[in-house]
Amino acid sequence: MLWGLVAVGAIGILLGFRVRAPALIVMTAVIVVVGAVAGGIGSLFDWDRLLSILLFVVTLQCAYLLGVFLGVVWRRTMTHEQ
């Protein structure tokens, strides 16, 4: 689970740094579907499965915001250097 959070966080930072909100919406849907399928259809409404999917989505959203912030700071420093 820890490596999954690290991977989702890295994906979120890259999305925020390079692309904008439509890609975030699609990636959020992908995480929900993959989390549901990985847990098995029978345990879809299990509280542990729902909380882990929510944790992945929140991690993606926060990492996306961090990536947007880093992208803005990086672009401003590049503009001022030129």
N, C-alpha and C positions, 0 to 999 in steps of 0.2 A: 504494500500500500504506500510506503514511503517513496519508493521509486516512481510510482504512479503520480504522486503529488509533485515530485521534482520534474517529471516529464511534462505534466500539465502546466506547471509554472513556467517552464522554459518555453513552451508553445505560446502561452499567454504573453510573455515578454516579447517574443518575436512578432506576434500578431500586432501588438501595440506599437512596436517600433516601425513596422513596415506598412501594415494595412489598417483599415479602419473598421467601423462597427459592423457592416454586413458580414465580414469574415468571422467576427466574434459571435454573432448570432448563429451562424452555421456551425461553428466549432462547439458552441454550447449544446446544440441539438445532437451533434455527433457524440459528445461525451455522455449525454443522457441515454442515448440509444446503446452505446457500447457498454455503459455501466449496467443497463438493464439486461442486455444479452449475456454479459460476463457473469452476472449473478444467477442466471437461470430464470426462465419464465415463471416457474413455480414460486420463486421467492421474490418476485418483483415488488410486492407490497409489504415485504419484511422491513421493519423499521431500521435495522442495521444497513440494509441495502440502500434504502432511501436516504439515510444520513450520509453514507459514503458518497453517493451521487451528488448530494448537496455540497459536501466538502470539496469534491472535485470542481464543481461549478463555481463555488465561491473562490477557490484558489485560482481558477482561470480568470475570473473577473478582476480580482485584485492584481494578478500578475499583468493583465492587459493594461490596467491603469498605470502600473509602474512602467511598463513599456512605452506607453504614450508619453509619460513624463520624461523618460530618458530620451526618447526621440525628439521631443521639443527642445530639451536642453542641448542635445547634440547638434541639432540643426541651427540653433542660435549661436553656438560657439563657432560653427563652421562659417556662418554668415559674417560674424564679427572678425574672423581671421582673414577673410578675403578682402 
